[in-house]
Amino acid sequence: MGSRSHIGLSRALAPSTGSWARLVRRAEAAGLGQVNSADTAGADCFVDGGVAVAVTSSIRLAVSVALPTRSPLQTAIAAGSLADLAPGRVTLGLGIGSLDTNETRHGAGYSPPLPRMMDFLRAVSALLRRSAGEPVTHEGPYYRAVGTGMGLEPEELPVILGAHGPRMTELAAAETDGVIVHIFTPLQTLAERLTLVTRIRPDPFWVGVGRPVAVHEDLDRAMELARLELAGVLSIPRFQPRLIELRGQEGAAEPLNHLREGRAAAAVSAIDDDLVHQFVTVTEPGRIVAQLAEIAGVDTVVPVPVGIFAPIVAARLGFDLSAFEESRAALLAALLE
């Protein structure tokens, strides 16, 4: 079956905070390497992070990621509190979010994403790393923070960045302790990002990656679920450059044109098996741990169940969405058995 120490438990596998508390206890008992809280729809990374460290004693917590919809001071205080509650077990991940999440949902800033993330990172880092009690004033182009240093070294509280593209990966490698590569990153692109990190940061540097997983005893059925999930992802404009980066404009044209013109069935048919395998791990329940271990060059893989984006397309095709719940349950059982 292989070791589970390289696997993180995603908050996406828990439908509620109460179930999250139960799952993280099981994750620790099963020997998983970490649990991952995140700012997602209906979830708060620091609340879920506090729950996770309060009900466990040894498993690591990766906050991956906290969005800059809070102030730098709020973020640093929350992260420092978690580090105090669970010394040596917490990693703080920061990520820029998206235009829709930040501006539409939170009424916070997003553009320009890279300079804004850089400013936020430097403000939070100043508060965390400055000697304990030393005054901190950060006056940046997008964020202001006034407080006192917490004196937290990287060994006590590593700071990492969530990265979508090469420039954010470069920022992570240059100024942080690690990177978690976005969940919808094809394997070929992941390898290119790892090469970029190594070139900038030859010393030890933590790398994590999110990975969509489709699980079924029937691999053809699992492939069907994965193809629907990928079609749902690619129907969202901000994710389409990932396919273009992988296949080029011409190679990406057929599925993207079908999606843009509302031809859901044609779009799903245009997504070939090789493309699915770039984005999604398609597997049987007994092979999950071993297949995740095959993703080379990363310290931690965080499997996420398919079915998050699939309903965008599947509903148009009259597809039974309960199949995605079955896949999620199979993934969870295989990780925590």
Salt bridges, closest charged atoms under 4 A:
ASP39 OD2 - ARG70 NH1 2.67
ASP44 OD2 - ARG70 NH2 3.00
ASP48 OD2 - ARG11 NE 2.81
ASP100 OD2 - ARG105 NE 2.96
ASP119 OD1 - HIS138 NE2 2.62
GLU139 OE2 - ARG144 NE 2.54
GLU175 OE2 - ARG122 NH2 2.40
ASP177 OD2 - ARG129 NH2 3.10
ASP203 OD1 - ARG201 NE 3.08
GLU224 OE1 - ARG221 NH1 2.81
GLU245 OE2 - ARG193 NH1 3.26
GLU254 OE2 - HIS258 NE2 3.84
GLU261 OE1 - ARG263 NH1 2.26
ASP272 OD2 - ARG247 NH1 3.06
ASP273 OD1 - ARG227 NH2 2.32
GLU294 OE2 - ARG287 NH2 3.40
GLU325 OE2 - ARG328 NH2 2.89
GLU337 OE2 - ARG4 NH2 3.36
